[in-house]
Amino acid sequence: MTDRGDRLERYEEVIHRLSGALRAARMYSTGHPRVVEQGRALLDAVEQLHRTEGTILIGFLGGEVIADDMPLLRASASRAEFIRDMRDLGIHRVIFERGLTAEEVQGFVHAVASGRPEGRPSAAPGSGADPDIDFLVLPHLRAGRIPVDAQSGRWGSSVVSARQTYSGSIESARAVWDNAMAEGRADVTLACDTVEHLAGALGESQGLMIGLTGMKSHDEYTFTHMVNVAILTMAQARSLGIDGQRLRAIGLAGLMHDIGKVKTPLDILAKPGVLTAREFEIMRRHPIEGAEILRATAEMPPIAPIVAFEHHLRTDGTGYPVGLHRASLNLATQLVGIADVYDAMRSKRSYQQAFPTDRIIEVMRRNDGKQFDQNLVRRFIDLMGVYPPGSVVRLTTGEIAVVIENDGPDPSQPTVKVLRDALDRALPTPQTRSLWKEALDDQGDEAGPSIIEALDPAAHHIDALSLLAAS
C-alpha cells in the first residue's frame, strides 16, 4: 500500500472509532465500561495517525467525510447517519492535535452525544474560541462549524483554506435560504459577507476555487449550486476586467439568482422525476418570486432582483417568464445565465445524470448567438476549458494527468501535470506539460499528446486540488 493509501486507512480507522464511541455514549452512561472502551479505541487510532500527522483534520462536507484533503470513499447507512448527526450539531470539522488525552476524548464524546450539554468542557484559555463557530475547544481538540472566513480557522494549507471558504459559503447559503423562506427576505449581510470571501478566494487562487465547484453533492445541490454560480459568475466577470464592488454585486446576483425557489413547493423542487406541465408552470414562477424577495430586502444591490427576474430569459426570445422578450440582456444576467446552465448540466441529481464538460460545451456552442451572447460563451470556454482545472484525465500516451491551467489558444489542450505513466506507475517527479505548446511545436512527424477522456479522481486516489495548489 502507498504511503497515502496507508494514511487514508488510518483516517478511516479514526472515523470508524469516532462513530463507535458516539454510538456507545448515546446508549450508555458516561462511565460505562463500553463507553470507556470505545473512547480508548478512538484515542489509540488517533495516536497511530499522529505518528505521521501532527494535526488531524476531519471535515464533514455535504454527504462526505473529508480527510487528508480527500473524500473518504467508504459508504454505509451508519456513516451517513453519523455525518448527519455531526452536521445537525453544527460540527463541520474536528481537529485532533498531538497530546490528546483520554479525558479530552471522553469530554468530546459526551458533549457530542449529549448535544452540547450544560457544563460541557470550556474552551482552553487563549484558544481564540468563537461561540458562533466552535462547538467545543479543548487544549488538543477543536470541533465546530466551518467559518466562511478562511483566516479564522486553522486548517493549515491553501487547499484546505479554499475548501473551508467553499464549505462555509455553502452553509451560509443554507442560512440565507432558510431566512428567505421564513421571513420573505434575504439576510443581505450574510450574503454579502459570503460573496466577499468568495471574491477574495478567487483573487488568491482562481484555479482552486473553480476546481472546487466540480465537487458536487447530490444532497446539497440547492446550496452548492448557489455558491457555484456565484464563483463561476465572478470568474467570468474578472476575465472581463470587472473588479471591486461591481464584481461583488454581480457575484451577489449569482448567489441569489434562484432564491425565488424558496416559494416553490418542496414536492416539486425535490421531485425525483420529470415535472408535469402544471408542475413546470409552478416552477417557472421562481424568477418573479425571487425578484420580489430581493426587492423587499433592504440594502440589496439593484442588480440582484434584475438578474433573479431575467436569468432564464434568452436573447432569442425563449426562456421564461413566458411572453417577455429583451432585445438585449444585462451583462450580469448573461454571465449568471451561462454559469447557471453550465453548473446545472454537470450536476448529478435524482432525475439527471451529470453531463461531461465537452458535451455541455457542445450544447452551449450549438446555441451560440441564439440563446447566449457568442463572445461571452467563447470567453467562458476559454476560462473553463473543455477540461476545467482539477480534472483528472488520460492522455493519448496512456499517461494520467491533472489539468492545471487552461492557458493556451485551444480549450481542449490545457497545461497538465502528468502523474502516472502508461502502466499506471507513479512518476518519481510529476511532469508539467503544456499540451497546446507541444501541439504548436510539432513538426508534423508525430502528433503531440492530447486528452482522450476524463477520469474519476477518487477511483484513482488522486488529490487534484492539492496539485492545483502546488502549481
Summary of the structure (lengths in Angstrom):
residues: 471
radius of gyration: 23.7
end to end distance: 26.3
largest distance: 75.6
contacts: 1563
relative contact order: 0.08
helix: 52%
strand: 13%
